[in-house]
């Protein structure tokens, strides 16, 4: 079957009819696994000002982040992006180099000239940086033609060229970079790539929860609002399903290289969007780590006005979505300011990566209690969904509360609270 659209459809039909989309784990995280020490990642970009490089590297060290994702496109070998990439490498970061094809070129990937230009670009990037980065990711929001520009055949042409060049040099290849939870794209493309012996080493999917409002909420975009509670497609279950798809087609490792909550979207439903963004980041990252399905999860842009952990002061959003190409930030270093979500990510990184995840302790849909261990220390992460609360005395015995220490979402030592709320505590 050489028609890629028919291959795509046939792969999905077979997978769906086989019943493999069912996940016996449901939304219960996998017990007894180690959260990778380098689990956390963040997307970075720089400006024409070299001071931006130094500022970002300083803040990454403050976050205790080891992994960073950097978008790289045509001509970036001669711009500040290469300067920044070299600075990140010199500073010891594990760099996920994300190769982006310009939209206009992606639309032409069924023609010879566009394919030749793409191959020359990938060869040059591999020559300059291949041995210095942790992996090379190819593809960007490939299920969003209005952002990425690819037809099915155009994507396959782009991928085939990149796979040949990258794997000939024994480099780690990640992709195909589906965005949101649309598993038909993962099934269809991975099936075709398997048939062509062009599978990635790492399966990537930008596993957003923003459209669900809360990471613990049933995703109404999968089966519709009326059937959302029946499907129970929440973050953990979706991570398991994507992991299962990857493993079925021969790719064992799953990364979510970008996800975020935009402030305007939060503001549609709740006030104080900056604090709520920080709550959502903590809850998302704890659940992603607890699931055991993801080997790495990332917040999208480290710095931008609409969704960044750091506000760079530029209110005008670029024409192309940052989830497709995170291109640059403001060069006015004095305008940068840390947001509550930065502190929340800092606290998560101090508490969770490297820990042994034991189990989920709660039975309620509105309360989350997750327990981690490291040597003789046991740590619990607790929170409720929005507008809910739970009494600590209903969860723990009094002598347990009397001997435990408590930290708020941002890592500050606090007196033991009497209630658990939508803002996580450790």
BAVEXRO-588040 format. One record per residue (C-alpha): residue number from 1; residue in one letter; chain; x, y, z. Coordinates in Angstrom, 2 decimals. Layout:
// residues N
<NUM; 'a'; 'A'; <X; Y; Z>>
...
***
This chain:
// residues 426
<1; 'x'; 'A'; <0.00; 0.00; 0.00>>
<2; 'x'; 'A'; <2.04; 2.97; -1.27>>
<3; 'x'; 'A'; <-0.52; 5.75; -0.94>>
<4; 'x'; 'A'; <0.47; 7.32; 2.41>>
<5; 'x'; 'A'; <-3.03; 8.59; 3.19>>
<6; 'x'; 'A'; <-4.46; 5.10; 2.74>>
<7; 'x'; 'A'; <-1.61; 3.68; 4.85>>
<8; 'x'; 'A'; <-2.38; 6.24; 7.53>>
<9; 'x'; 'A'; <-6.10; 5.36; 7.56>>
<10; 'x'; 'A'; <-5.49; 1.59; 7.45>>
<11; 'x'; 'A'; <-3.02; 1.77; 10.37>>
<12; 'x'; 'A'; <-5.59; 3.56; 12.50>>
<13; 'x'; 'A'; <-8.38; 1.19; 11.57>>
<14; 'x'; 'A'; <-6.27; -1.84; 12.54>>
<15; 'x'; 'A'; <-5.14; -0.27; 15.80>>
<16; 'x'; 'A'; <-8.64; 0.80; 16.83>>
<17; 'x'; 'A'; <-10.22; -2.54; 15.95>>
<18; 'x'; 'A'; <-7.54; -4.38; 17.91>>
<19; 'x'; 'A'; <-8.71; -2.68; 21.11>>
<20; 'x'; 'A'; <-5.20; -1.44; 21.88>>
<21; 'x'; 'A'; <-6.43; 2.05; 22.75>>
<22; 'x'; 'A'; <-7.83; 0.62; 25.98>>
<23; 'x'; 'A'; <-5.50; 1.29; 28.91>>
<24; 'x'; 'A'; <-6.01; -0.97; 31.95>>
<25; 'x'; 'A'; <-4.08; 1.53; 34.10>>
<26; 'x'; 'A'; <-6.70; 4.22; 33.52>>
<27; 'x'; 'A'; <-5.68; 7.39; 35.35>>
<28; 'x'; 'A'; <-3.80; 5.62; 38.14>>
<29; 'x'; 'A'; <-0.06; 6.31; 37.89>>
<30; 'x'; 'A'; <2.31; 3.37; 37.67>>
<31; 'x'; 'A'; <3.54; 2.44; 41.17>>
<32; 'x'; 'A'; <7.17; 1.93; 42.16>>
<33; 'x'; 'A'; <9.31; 3.62; 39.55>>
<34; 'x'; 'A'; <12.15; 6.15; 39.59>>
<35; 'x'; 'A'; <11.46; 9.63; 38.25>>
<36; 'x'; 'A'; <14.49; 10.44; 36.05>>
<37; 'x'; 'A'; <16.81; 12.98; 37.65>>
<38; 'x'; 'A'; <16.74; 14.95; 34.39>>
<39; 'x'; 'A'; <12.96; 14.64; 33.97>>
<40; 'x'; 'A'; <12.32; 18.39; 33.68>>
<41; 'x'; 'A'; <12.97; 20.36; 30.52>>
<42; 'x'; 'A'; <12.20; 23.87; 29.30>>
<43; 'x'; 'A'; <12.12; 25.57; 25.92>>
<44; 'x'; 'A'; <14.59; 28.43; 25.47>>
<45; 'x'; 'A'; <15.28; 31.19; 22.96>>
<46; 'x'; 'A'; <17.53; 34.23; 22.97>>
<47; 'x'; 'A'; <17.86; 37.71; 21.47>>
<48; 'x'; 'A'; <20.50; 39.67; 19.58>>
<49; 'x'; 'A'; <21.82; 40.87; 22.94>>
<50; 'x'; 'A'; <24.51; 38.50; 24.36>>
<51; 'x'; 'A'; <23.44; 39.54; 27.86>>
<52; 'x'; 'A'; <20.26; 37.55; 27.25>>
<53; 'x'; 'A'; <22.31; 34.34; 26.96>>
<54; 'x'; 'A'; <23.96; 34.94; 30.31>>
<55; 'x'; 'A'; <20.66; 35.85; 31.98>>
<56; 'x'; 'A'; <18.89; 32.72; 30.71>>
<57; 'x'; 'A'; <21.74; 30.40; 31.68>>
<58; 'x'; 'A'; <21.75; 31.90; 35.16>>
<59; 'x'; 'A'; <18.00; 31.35; 35.52>>
<60; 'x'; 'A'; <18.24; 27.79; 34.19>>
<61; 'x'; 'A'; <20.80; 27.01; 36.87>>
<62; 'x'; 'A'; <18.50; 28.57; 39.45>>
<63; 'x'; 'A'; <15.73; 26.26; 38.24>>
<64; 'x'; 'A'; <18.09; 23.25; 38.53>>
<65; 'x'; 'A'; <17.22; 22.35; 34.94>>
<66; 'x'; 'A'; <19.54; 20.01; 33.03>>
<67; 'x'; 'A'; <17.53; 19.64; 29.79>>
<68; 'x'; 'A'; <16.72; 22.50; 27.43>>
<69; 'x'; 'A'; <14.98; 22.52; 24.06>>
<70; 'x'; 'A'; <16.16; 25.00; 21.44>>
<71; 'x'; 'A'; <14.41; 25.62; 18.11>>
<72; 'x'; 'A'; <16.78; 25.89; 15.15>>
<73; 'x'; 'A'; <15.91; 26.82; 11.56>>
<74; 'x'; 'A'; <17.46; 27.86; 8.25>>
<75; 'x'; 'A'; <20.23; 30.48; 8.57>>
<76; 'x'; 'A'; <20.44; 30.05; 12.38>>
<77; 'x'; 'A'; <23.97; 28.75; 11.91>>
<78; 'x'; 'A'; <24.89; 32.41; 11.27>>
<79; 'x'; 'A'; <22.75; 34.13; 13.93>>
<80; 'x'; 'A'; <22.51; 34.61; 17.69>>
<81; 'x'; 'A'; <20.82; 31.18; 17.91>>
<82; 'x'; 'A'; <24.16; 29.46; 17.20>>
<83; 'x'; 'A'; <25.89; 31.76; 19.68>>
<84; 'x'; 'A'; <23.33; 30.77; 22.32>>
<85; 'x'; 'A'; <23.52; 27.08; 21.44>>
<86; 'x'; 'A'; <27.29; 27.10; 21.93>>
<87; 'x'; 'A'; <26.84; 28.92; 25.26>>
<88; 'x'; 'A'; <24.36; 26.26; 26.43>>
<89; 'x'; 'A'; <26.71; 23.46; 25.39>>
<90; 'x'; 'A'; <29.67; 25.12; 27.11>>
<91; 'x'; 'A'; <27.59; 25.53; 30.27>>
<92; 'x'; 'A'; <26.95; 21.76; 30.36>>
<93; 'x'; 'A'; <23.25; 21.60; 29.47>>
<94; 'x'; 'A'; <21.70; 18.60; 27.76>>
<95; 'x'; 'A'; <20.38; 20.25; 24.59>>
<96; 'x'; 'A'; <17.40; 18.97; 22.62>>
<97; 'x'; 'A'; <18.03; 20.62; 19.26>>
<98; 'x'; 'A'; <14.66; 21.02; 17.55>>
<99; 'x'; 'A'; <15.01; 21.48; 13.79>>
<100; 'x'; 'A'; <12.32; 23.70; 12.26>>
<101; 'x'; 'A'; <11.62; 24.01; 8.56>>
<102; 'x'; 'A'; <10.23; 27.40; 7.53>>
<103; 'x'; 'A'; <6.50; 27.31; 6.77>>
<104; 'x'; 'A'; <6.93; 28.20; 3.11>>
<105; 'x'; 'A'; <9.53; 25.48; 2.62>>
<106; 'x'; 'A'; <7.42; 22.90; 4.45>>
<107; 'x'; 'A'; <4.55; 23.55; 2.03>>
<108; 'x'; 'A'; <6.88; 22.73; -0.87>>
<109; 'x'; 'A'; <8.32; 19.47; 0.50>>
<110; 'x'; 'A'; <6.87; 17.46; -2.36>>
<111; 'x'; 'A'; <9.30; 19.14; -4.77>>
<112; 'x'; 'A'; <13.00; 18.61; -5.41>>
<113; 'x'; 'A'; <14.35; 22.08; -4.61>>
<114; 'x'; 'A'; <12.78; 22.21; -1.14>>
<115; 'x'; 'A'; <14.03; 18.71; -0.36>>
<116; 'x'; 'A'; <17.58; 19.56; -1.40>>
<117; 'x'; 'A'; <17.59; 22.70; 0.77>>
<118; 'x'; 'A'; <16.30; 20.71; 3.76>>
<119; 'x'; 'A'; <18.92; 17.99; 3.34>>
<120; 'x'; 'A'; <21.71; 20.57; 3.11>>
<121; 'x'; 'A'; <20.44; 22.21; 6.31>>
<122; 'x'; 'A'; <20.28; 18.94; 8.28>>
<123; 'x'; 'A'; <23.75; 17.91; 7.07>>
<124; 'x'; 'A'; <25.20; 21.27; 8.14>>
<125; 'x'; 'A'; <23.55; 21.17; 11.58>>
<126; 'x'; 'A'; <24.78; 17.61; 12.17>>
<127; 'x'; 'A'; <28.29; 18.60; 11.12>>
<128; 'x'; 'A'; <28.40; 21.61; 13.43>>
<129; 'x'; 'A'; <26.48; 20.39; 16.47>>
<130; 'x'; 'A'; <25.47; 16.73; 16.14>>
<131; 'x'; 'A'; <28.14; 15.37; 18.48>>
<132; 'x'; 'A'; <27.54; 18.12; 21.03>>
<133; 'x'; 'A'; <23.78; 17.83; 21.65>>
<134; 'x'; 'A'; <21.77; 15.16; 23.45>>
<135; 'x'; 'A'; <19.33; 14.61; 20.60>>
<136; 'x'; 'A'; <17.95; 16.10; 17.42>>
<137; 'x'; 'A'; <14.19; 16.47; 17.22>>
<138; 'x'; 'A'; <12.50; 16.71; 13.82>>
<139; 'x'; 'A'; <8.94; 17.80; 13.10>>
<140; 'x'; 'A'; <6.89; 20.53; 14.70>>
<141; 'x'; 'A'; <3.13; 20.49; 15.34>>
<142; 'x'; 'A'; <2.82; 18.27; 12.28>>
<143; 'x'; 'A'; <-0.93; 17.79; 12.87>>
<144; 'x'; 'A'; <-1.48; 21.54; 12.48>>
<145; 'x'; 'A'; <-1.07; 22.26; 8.76>>
<146; 'x'; 'A'; <-1.92; 25.95; 9.25>>
<147; 'x'; 'A'; <1.12; 26.27; 11.56>>
<148; 'x'; 'A'; <3.61; 23.75; 10.19>>
<149; 'x'; 'A'; <2.61; 23.63; 6.51>>
<150; 'x'; 'A'; <3.04; 19.89; 5.88>>
<151; 'x'; 'A'; <0.92; 17.59; 3.79>>
<152; 'x'; 'A'; <1.20; 13.90; 4.72>>
<153; 'x'; 'A'; <3.57; 13.26; 1.81>>
<154; 'x'; 'A'; <5.51; 16.44; 2.50>>
<155; 'x'; 'A'; <6.10; 15.42; 6.12>>
<156; 'x'; 'A'; <7.20; 11.94; 5.07>>
<157; 'x'; 'A'; <9.67; 13.41; 2.56>>
<158; 'x'; 'A'; <11.06; 15.76; 5.20>>
<159; 'x'; 'A'; <11.32; 12.96; 7.77>>
<160; 'x'; 'A'; <12.94; 10.48; 5.38>>
<161; 'x'; 'A'; <15.72; 12.92; 4.54>>
<162; 'x'; 'A'; <16.34; 13.83; 8.18>>
<163; 'x'; 'A'; <16.30; 10.19; 9.29>>
<164; 'x'; 'A'; <18.88; 9.21; 6.66>>
<165; 'x'; 'A'; <21.25; 12.04; 7.59>>
<166; 'x'; 'A'; <20.90; 11.84; 11.38>>
<167; 'x'; 'A'; <21.02; 8.05; 11.76>>
<168; 'x'; 'A'; <23.99; 7.76; 9.35>>
<169; 'x'; 'A'; <25.90; 9.69; 12.04>>
<170; 'x'; 'A'; <24.56; 7.52; 14.91>>
<171; 'x'; 'A'; <22.83; 10.49; 16.53>>
<172; 'x'; 'A'; <19.67; 10.29; 18.65>>
<173; 'x'; 'A'; <16.55; 11.18; 16.64>>
<174; 'x'; 'A'; <13.30; 12.32; 18.27>>
<175; 'x'; 'A'; <9.91; 12.99; 16.68>>
<176; 'x'; 'A'; <7.46; 13.26; 15.04>>
<177; 'x'; 'A'; <6.23; 16.08; 17.31>>
<178; 'x'; 'A'; <2.46; 15.73; 17.29>>
<179; 'x'; 'A'; <0.81; 18.43; 19.40>>
<180; 'x'; 'A'; <-2.06; 18.05; 21.89>>
<181; 'x'; 'A'; <-3.72; 14.65; 22.31>>
<182; 'x'; 'A'; <-4.62; 13.41; 18.83>>
<183; 'x'; 'A'; <-3.43; 9.79; 18.87>>
<184; 'x'; 'A'; <-4.61; 9.02; 15.33>>
<185; 'x'; 'A'; <-1.63; 11.05; 14.10>>
<186; 'x'; 'A'; <0.78; 9.12; 16.34>>
<187; 'x'; 'A'; <-0.63; 5.80; 15.14>>
<188; 'x'; 'A'; <-0.72; 6.74; 11.47>>
<189; 'x'; 'A'; <2.73; 8.28; 11.22>>
<190; 'x'; 'A'; <4.55; 5.77; 13.44>>
<191; 'x'; 'A'; <3.02; 2.92; 11.45>>
<192; 'x'; 'A'; <4.25; 4.38; 8.16>>
<193; 'x'; 'A'; <7.68; 5.15; 9.60>>
<194; 'x'; 'A'; <7.95; 1.59; 10.95>>
<195; 'x'; 'A'; <7.14; 0.18; 7.50>>
<196; 'x'; 'A'; <9.93; 2.34; 6.04>>
<197; 'x'; 'A'; <12.48; 1.50; 8.75>>
<198; 'x'; 'A'; <12.55; 5.17; 9.71>>
<199; 'x'; 'A'; <11.37; 5.14; 13.32>>
<200; 'x'; 'A'; <12.70; 7.73; 15.77>>
<201; 'x'; 'A'; <14.64; 6.75; 18.88>>
<202; 'x'; 'A'; <12.33; 8.89; 21.02>>
<203; 'x'; 'A'; <8.59; 9.40; 20.47>>
<204; 'x'; 'A'; <7.63; 13.06; 21.01>>
<205; 'x'; 'A'; <4.18; 14.52; 21.61>>
<206; 'x'; 'A'; <3.41; 17.95; 23.06>>
<207; 'x'; 'A'; <1.04; 16.66; 25.71>>
<208; 'x'; 'A'; <-0.99; 19.74; 26.56>>
<209; 'x'; 'A'; <-3.71; 19.86; 29.22>>
<210; 'x'; 'A'; <-4.58; 23.52; 28.66>>
<211; 'x'; 'A'; <-7.75; 22.76; 26.70>>
<212; 'x'; 'A'; <-9.03; 20.72; 29.68>>
<213; 'x'; 'A'; <-8.54; 23.77; 31.96>>
<214; 'x'; 'A'; <-7.09; 21.55; 34.72>>
<215; 'x'; 'A'; <-4.65; 18.64; 34.25>>
<216; 'x'; 'A'; <-6.92; 16.36; 36.34>>
<217; 'x'; 'A'; <-10.03; 17.11; 34.30>>
<218; 'x'; 'A'; <-11.67; 14.89; 31.64>>
<219; 'x'; 'A'; <-10.71; 16.08; 28.16>>
<220; 'x'; 'A'; <-13.93; 17.08; 26.38>>
<221; 'x'; 'A'; <-12.15; 17.38; 23.03>>
<222; 'x'; 'A'; <-11.77; 13.62; 22.61>>
<223; 'x'; 'A'; <-15.37; 12.32; 22.73>>
<224; 'x'; 'A'; <-17.27; 15.58; 23.20>>
<225; 'x'; 'A'; <-18.62; 17.20; 26.35>>
<226; 'x'; 'A'; <-21.51; 14.76; 26.79>>
<227; 'x'; 'A'; <-19.18; 11.71; 26.85>>
<228; 'x'; 'A'; <-16.16; 13.29; 28.56>>
<229; 'x'; 'A'; <-16.84; 11.61; 31.92>>
<230; 'x'; 'A'; <-17.30; 8.26; 30.19>>
<231; 'x'; 'A'; <-13.94; 8.45; 28.45>>
<232; 'x'; 'A'; <-12.02; 9.87; 31.44>>
<233; 'x'; 'A'; <-9.22; 11.07; 29.15>>
<234; 'x'; 'A'; <-7.03; 12.88; 31.65>>
<235; 'x'; 'A'; <-3.32; 13.60; 31.61>>
<236; 'x'; 'A'; <-2.12; 10.30; 33.10>>
<237; 'x'; 'A'; <-4.33; 8.11; 30.92>>
<238; 'x'; 'A'; <-3.34; 10.04; 27.81>>
<239; 'x'; 'A'; <0.34; 9.60; 28.67>>
<240; 'x'; 'A'; <-0.19; 5.84; 29.01>>
<241; 'x'; 'A'; <-2.01; 5.68; 25.68>>
<242; 'x'; 'A'; <0.77; 7.53; 23.87>>
<243; 'x'; 'A'; <3.40; 5.35; 25.54>>
<244; 'x'; 'A'; <1.51; 2.23; 24.43>>
<245; 'x'; 'A'; <1.28; 3.51; 20.85>>
<246; 'x'; 'A'; <5.00; 4.18; 20.72>>
<247; 'x'; 'A'; <5.86; 0.79; 22.19>>
<248; 'x'; 'A'; <3.51; -1.00; 19.78>>
<249; 'x'; 'A'; <5.38; 0.46; 16.82>>
<250; 'x'; 'A'; <8.82; -0.04; 18.34>>
<251; 'x'; 'A'; <9.63; 3.25; 20.12>>
<252; 'x'; 'A'; <9.91; 2.66; 23.86>>
<253; 'x'; 'A'; <10.69; 6.19; 25.09>>
<254; 'x'; 'A'; <8.12; 9.01; 25.24>>
<255; 'x'; 'A'; <8.91; 12.71; 25.77>>
<256; 'x'; 'A'; <6.56; 15.68; 26.00>>
<257; 'x'; 'A'; <8.87; 18.44; 24.71>>
<258; 'x'; 'A'; <6.48; 21.35; 25.24>>
<259; 'x'; 'A'; <3.27; 22.24; 27.08>>
<260; 'x'; 'A'; <2.00; 25.35; 28.83>>
<261; 'x'; 'A'; <-0.99; 27.38; 29.98>>
<262; 'x'; 'A'; <-1.46; 30.80; 28.41>>
<263; 'x'; 'A'; <-2.54; 33.58; 30.76>>
<264; 'x'; 'A'; <-5.46; 34.79; 28.58>>
<265; 'x'; 'A'; <-6.91; 31.27; 28.48>>
<266; 'x'; 'A'; <-6.73; 30.98; 32.26>>
<267; 'x'; 'A'; <-8.36; 34.39; 32.62>>
<268; 'x'; 'A'; <-11.47; 33.19; 30.77>>
<269; 'x'; 'A'; <-12.43; 31.17; 33.84>>
<270; 'x'; 'A'; <-10.53; 32.23; 36.96>>
<271; 'x'; 'A'; <-8.95; 35.39; 38.40>>
<272; 'x'; 'A'; <-5.29; 35.86; 39.34>>
<273; 'x'; 'A'; <-3.96; 34.05; 36.29>>
<274; 'x'; 'A'; <-0.32; 34.27; 37.36>>
<275; 'x'; 'A'; <-0.93; 32.29; 40.55>>
<276; 'x'; 'A'; <-3.20; 29.82; 38.79>>
<277; 'x'; 'A'; <-0.60; 29.27; 36.06>>
<278; 'x'; 'A'; <1.86; 28.32; 38.81>>
<279; 'x'; 'A'; <-0.68; 25.92; 40.36>>
<280; 'x'; 'A'; <-1.29; 24.26; 37.00>>
<281; 'x'; 'A'; <2.43; 23.90; 36.28>>
<282; 'x'; 'A'; <3.02; 22.15; 39.62>>
<283; 'x'; 'A'; <0.03; 19.86; 39.25>>
<284; 'x'; 'A'; <0.88; 19.01; 35.65>>
<285; 'x'; 'A'; <4.53; 18.23; 36.33>>
<286; 'x'; 'A'; <3.78; 16.11; 39.41>>
<287; 'x'; 'A'; <1.21; 14.04; 37.50>>
<288; 'x'; 'A'; <3.51; 13.71; 34.47>>
<289; 'x'; 'A'; <6.34; 12.50; 36.70>>
<290; 'x'; 'A'; <4.07; 10.20; 38.69>>
<291; 'x'; 'A'; <2.60; 8.56; 35.59>>
<292; 'x'; 'A'; <5.78; 6.62; 34.82>>
<293; 'x'; 'A'; <4.92; 6.86; 31.10>>
<294; 'x'; 'A'; <6.98; 9.96; 30.33>>
<295; 'x'; 'A'; <10.76; 10.02; 30.53>>
<296; 'x'; 'A'; <10.80; 13.82; 30.23>>
<297; 'x'; 'A'; <8.28; 16.65; 30.26>>
<298; 'x'; 'A'; <8.85; 20.29; 29.44>>
<299; 'x'; 'A'; <7.26; 23.69; 29.87>>
<300; 'x'; 'A'; <7.10; 25.45; 26.50>>
<301; 'x'; 'A'; <8.71; 28.88; 26.58>>
<302; 'x'; 'A'; <10.92; 29.83; 29.48>>
<303; 'x'; 'A'; <10.43; 33.46; 28.58>>
<304; 'x'; 'A'; <7.54; 35.32; 26.93>>
<305; 'x'; 'A'; <4.70; 37.60; 27.98>>
<306; 'x'; 'A'; <1.76; 35.30; 27.20>>
<307; 'x'; 'A'; <2.87; 31.98; 28.71>>
<308; 'x'; 'A'; <6.44; 32.23; 29.96>>
<309; 'x'; 'A'; <7.85; 31.47; 33.37>>
<310; 'x'; 'A'; <9.63; 34.77; 32.83>>
<311; 'x'; 'A'; <7.91; 37.82; 31.33>>
<312; 'x'; 'A'; <10.10; 39.44; 28.66>>
<313; 'x'; 'A'; <7.79; 42.47; 28.41>>
<314; 'x'; 'A'; <6.72; 42.03; 24.76>>
<315; 'x'; 'A'; <2.92; 41.97; 24.71>>
<316; 'x'; 'A'; <2.51; 41.51; 20.95>>
<317; 'x'; 'A'; <2.41; 37.82; 20.09>>
<318; 'x'; 'A'; <4.28; 36.63; 16.97>>
<319; 'x'; 'A'; <2.32; 35.56; 13.89>>
<320; 'x'; 'A'; <3.55; 31.96; 14.22>>
<321; 'x'; 'A'; <2.59; 30.10; 17.39>>
<322; 'x'; 'A'; <5.48; 29.58; 19.78>>
<323; 'x'; 'A'; <4.57; 25.92; 20.10>>
<324; 'x'; 'A'; <5.55; 25.60; 16.42>>
<325; 'x'; 'A'; <8.63; 27.83; 16.49>>
<326; 'x'; 'A'; <9.93; 29.55; 19.64>>
<327; 'x'; 'A'; <12.10; 31.99; 17.77>>
<328; 'x'; 'A'; <13.27; 34.87; 19.97>>
<329; 'x'; 'A'; <12.73; 37.03; 23.06>>
<330; 'x'; 'A'; <13.14; 40.68; 23.88>>
<331; 'x'; 'A'; <16.69; 42.06; 23.95>>
<332; 'x'; 'A'; <15.83; 44.41; 26.83>>
<333; 'x'; 'A'; <17.28; 42.45; 29.74>>
<334; 'x'; 'A'; <16.10; 45.04; 32.24>>
<335; 'x'; 'A'; <12.47; 44.30; 31.32>>
<336; 'x'; 'A'; <12.62; 40.61; 32.30>>
<337; 'x'; 'A'; <10.69; 39.56; 35.41>>
<338; 'x'; 'A'; <10.16; 36.20; 37.12>>
<339; 'x'; 'A'; <6.61; 34.93; 37.55>>
<340; 'x'; 'A'; <5.13; 32.69; 40.28>>
<341; 'x'; 'A'; <5.31; 29.74; 37.85>>
<342; 'x'; 'A'; <9.10; 30.08; 37.84>>
<343; 'x'; 'A'; <9.20; 29.57; 41.62>>
<344; 'x'; 'A'; <6.75; 26.67; 41.33>>
<345; 'x'; 'A'; <8.97; 24.95; 38.76>>
<346; 'x'; 'A'; <11.98; 25.58; 40.96>>
<347; 'x'; 'A'; <10.21; 23.89; 43.88>>
<348; 'x'; 'A'; <9.12; 20.91; 41.77>>
<349; 'x'; 'A'; <12.70; 20.39; 40.59>>
<350; 'x'; 'A'; <13.95; 20.52; 44.17>>
<351; 'x'; 'A'; <11.42; 17.92; 45.34>>
<352; 'x'; 'A'; <10.51; 15.39; 42.65>>
<353; 'x'; 'A'; <13.12; 14.47; 39.96>>
<354; 'x'; 'A'; <15.31; 11.57; 41.07>>
<355; 'x'; 'A'; <12.76; 10.38; 43.64>>
<356; 'x'; 'A'; <11.22; 6.92; 43.79>>
<357; 'x'; 'A'; <7.50; 7.27; 43.07>>
<358; 'x'; 'A'; <5.63; 4.92; 45.40>>
<359; 'x'; 'A'; <1.91; 5.27; 44.67>>
<360; 'x'; 'A'; <-1.18; 7.41; 44.43>>
<361; 'x'; 'A'; <-2.96; 7.34; 47.77>>
<362; 'x'; 'A'; <-6.25; 9.12; 47.07>>
<363; 'x'; 'A'; <-9.45; 7.53; 45.81>>
<364; 'x'; 'A'; <-11.33; 10.76; 45.11>>
<365; 'x'; 'A'; <-11.56; 12.52; 41.73>>
<366; 'x'; 'A'; <-11.18; 15.86; 43.53>>
<367; 'x'; 'A'; <-8.17; 15.13; 45.77>>
<368; 'x'; 'A'; <-4.66; 14.16; 44.67>>
<369; 'x'; 'A'; <-2.18; 12.57; 47.10>>
<370; 'x'; 'A'; <1.05; 11.17; 45.66>>
<371; 'x'; 'A'; <3.87; 9.66; 47.67>>
<372; 'x'; 'A'; <7.58; 9.65; 46.77>>
<373; 'x'; 'A'; <10.63; 8.25; 48.60>>
<374; 'x'; 'A'; <14.36; 8.87; 48.67>>
<375; 'x'; 'A'; <16.48; 6.95; 51.17>>
<376; 'x'; 'A'; <14.81; 7.57; 54.54>>
<377; 'x'; 'A'; <12.70; 10.53; 53.38>>
<378; 'x'; 'A'; <9.08; 10.12; 52.36>>
<379; 'x'; 'A'; <7.47; 13.05; 50.56>>
<380; 'x'; 'A'; <3.81; 13.53; 49.70>>
<381; 'x'; 'A'; <2.46; 16.00; 47.13>>
<382; 'x'; 'A'; <-1.15; 17.02; 47.77>>
<383; 'x'; 'A'; <-3.74; 19.26; 46.17>>
<384; 'x'; 'A'; <-7.40; 19.43; 45.18>>
<385; 'x'; 'A'; <-9.00; 20.40; 41.90>>
<386; 'x'; 'A'; <-10.25; 23.97; 41.57>>
<387; 'x'; 'A'; <-12.74; 25.28; 44.14>>
<388; 'x'; 'A'; <-12.39; 22.18; 46.34>>
<389; 'x'; 'A'; <-10.73; 21.62; 49.72>>
<390; 'x'; 'A'; <-9.98; 18.69; 52.03>>
<391; 'x'; 'A'; <-9.19; 18.58; 55.74>>
<392; 'x'; 'A'; <-5.71; 17.31; 56.59>>
<393; 'x'; 'A'; <-7.08; 15.41; 59.61>>
<394; 'x'; 'A'; <-9.23; 13.38; 57.22>>
<395; 'x'; 'A'; <-6.10; 12.28; 55.36>>
<396; 'x'; 'A'; <-3.46; 11.84; 58.11>>
<397; 'x'; 'A'; <-3.33; 10.74; 61.72>>
<398; 'x'; 'A'; <-2.56; 13.56; 64.20>>
<399; 'x'; 'A'; <0.86; 12.13; 65.13>>
<400; 'x'; 'A'; <1.85; 12.07; 61.44>>
<401; 'x'; 'A'; <0.95; 15.74; 61.05>>
<402; 'x'; 'A'; <2.83; 16.59; 64.24>>
<403; 'x'; 'A'; <6.12; 15.12; 62.98>>
<404; 'x'; 'A'; <5.98; 16.15; 59.31>>
<405; 'x'; 'A'; <7.41; 19.26; 57.64>>
<406; 'x'; 'A'; <5.39; 21.20; 55.07>>
<407; 'x'; 'A'; <6.39; 23.27; 52.04>>
<408; 'x'; 'A'; <4.14; 25.36; 49.86>>
<409; 'x'; 'A'; <3.91; 25.19; 46.08>>
<410; 'x'; 'A'; <6.92; 27.51; 45.78>>
<411; 'x'; 'A'; <9.14; 25.55; 48.17>>
<412; 'x'; 'A'; <8.77; 27.80; 51.21>>
<413; 'x'; 'A'; <8.63; 26.18; 54.65>>
<414; 'x'; 'A'; <5.15; 26.68; 56.12>>
<415; 'x'; 'A'; <3.25; 25.70; 59.24>>
<416; 'x'; 'A'; <1.29; 22.50; 58.72>>
<417; 'x'; 'A'; <-1.95; 23.65; 57.05>>
<418; 'x'; 'A'; <-5.34; 22.47; 58.23>>
<419; 'x'; 'A'; <-6.68; 22.19; 54.67>>
<420; 'x'; 'A'; <-5.49; 20.98; 51.28>>
<421; 'x'; 'A'; <-6.49; 23.34; 48.47>>
<422; 'x'; 'A'; <-5.97; 23.71; 44.72>>
<423; 'x'; 'A'; <-2.47; 25.08; 45.31>>
<424; 'x'; 'A'; <-0.18; 22.06; 45.86>>
<425; 'x'; 'A'; <1.85; 21.47; 49.02>>
<426; 'x'; 'A'; <4.73; 19.11; 49.67>>
***
